[in-house]
């Protein structure tokens, strides 16, 4: 009898406790952490080789982090930016595409983000990367239209390497890109 009373009285608390314990940490943690990120400290800590490399891989800064990044002075000397696994969408790609030209930038790594065709297309039309030699856009949810934007662009005169692996490209698109980008040293489509 006492057991039934205790169970009825405390069962809502028990079930709420179970829900909290078994909920994914990232769903609560990401929401809490995103409001308390000190972006300036994160960017400064992520700069390497006298400011020539910015490695933010896996920091999950998202579009808000990109918004903060493009408004800082941290990119002045950067030759390589690694933004893998950052939950960046087409919005963040658009912010990168509008930044004042980064004349020192040689390598931009955006693999494993959620750019889609809109994000990839806006990057292909950007004037922000005049000396870029390597662009990594693998596993970015890009489809034919976004990939073909790189086949048609005239913006990347110095581009040597383009990585589009892991995206949703039709065989016809891959064949067209092999022709239009045959001048590249490395074109990764598979």
N, C-alpha and C positions, 0 to 999 in steps of 0.2 A: 504494500500500500504506500509506504514512504517512497519507494523507488518510482512508482508512477507519478507521485506528486513532484518529485525532483525532476524527472524527465519532462513532464508537461511544463513546469515552471522555467526550466533552463534550455529546453530544446531549441528555441529560436537563436539563443546565444551560441549554442553548440554548432548549429548548422551555419551560422554566419562565420564562426571561427574556422570551420572546415572550408568554406568558400574562400576566405582570406588566405588560408594556408596553401590551398591548391591552385590559386590563381597564379598565372605566369608573372614572375617578378618584373619582366620587361614592361608589361602593360601598366603597372603602377609606377615603376621606376622611371620610365621614359618621360611620363607626364610630369612627375615631380622634378626630375633633373633638368628638363628643358628650360624651366623658368629660372634656374639658379646657375646656369652656365656662365662663367666668366670668359667670354670669347677672346678678349685681348690676352688673357693669361694662357688660354689654350693655344692660340695662334703663335704666341711668342715661344711657348714650350715646344711646339711642333716644327719650328724653323731649325734647319740643320745646315751645316756647311757654310757658315757665315751668311746665312740668309738666302742661300741659293736653292734650297730644297724645302718645300713645305709639305710635310707628311701628316695628313689628317685622316689617313685610312682607318676606317672602323670607328670613328668618333661619333657618328650618327648626328652630325650637326644639322642636317636637313636644310630646307630652304631658308629658314631663319638664320642659320649659321653662314650660309652663302651671302645673305643680305648684309650681315655684319662684316664678313670678309672683304667684300668688294668696296666697302666704305673705309677700309683701313689703309695704312701705309705698308703693311707687311708684304705686299706683292711687288714692290718696286724692283728688287734685285732677283726675284725668284726665277729660276730656270726650269724647275720641275714642281708640279703640283700633283699630289696624290690624294684624290677624293673618293677612293673606293669605299663601298659599304657605308654610305652616308645618308641614305634615304632622300636623295636629291631628286626632285621632280622637274618637269618642264619649266616650272616657275623659277627654280634655282638656275637651270641652264640659261634661261632668259636673262637673269641677272648677270651671269658670267659673260654672256654674249654682248652685253651693253657696256661692260667696263672699259675704261680708257685703255688703249692698246698697251699690252704687256710685251714690250719689245724684247725683253730678255727670255721670255718663256719659250722653252724648246719642247717640253713634254707635259701633256695634260692627261691625267688618268681619271676617268670617270666610270670605270667598270663597276658593275653590280649596284647600279642606282636605278631609278624608275623614270627615266627621261622620256621614253616613248618617242613617237615620230615628231611630235611638236618640239620636244627638247633637242633632239638630234638635228632637226631641220634648222632651228634657230641658231645652233652652234655652227652649222655649215655656212650660214649667211653672215657670220660675224666678222667684223674687222678688228676684233680685240686681240687676235693672235697672229700677227704678221710674220713671225719667225718660227712658228710652231713646226717641229719636225716629226713629232709623234703624238697621235691622238688615240686613246684607248676607250672604246665605247662598247666593249663586250658586255653581254648580259644586262642590257639597259632597256629591255622591252621595246626595242626598235623594230620596226617592220619595214616593208619595202620603201615607202615614201621617204622615211627618214634616212635610210641608207642611200637611196638614189640622190638625195640632196647633196651628199658628199661627192657623188659621181658627176654632178653638174656644176659644182661650185668652182669659182675662180679665186677664192679667198686665200687658199693655202698653197702659195707658190713654193714654199720650202718643205712641205710635208713629205716625209719619206716612209713613215709607217702609220698604217691605219688598222686598228683591230675592231672588228665588228662581230666577233664570234659569239655564239650563244643567243643570238637574236632570231627573230622569226622572218627569215628572208626566203623568198621563193627562189627556186633554181634559176629562173629567168633573170631575176634581179642580180643574183650572184654572177651570172655570166656577163651581164651588162656592166657590172662594176669591175670585173676583171679587164674588160676592154677600156672603159673610160679612165680607170686608175692604173693602167699598165705601167706607167712611169714610176710608180712607187717602188721602193726597195722591198717593202713587205706589206702585203695586204692579207689580213687574216679574216676569213669568212667562215671557216669550219671549226 
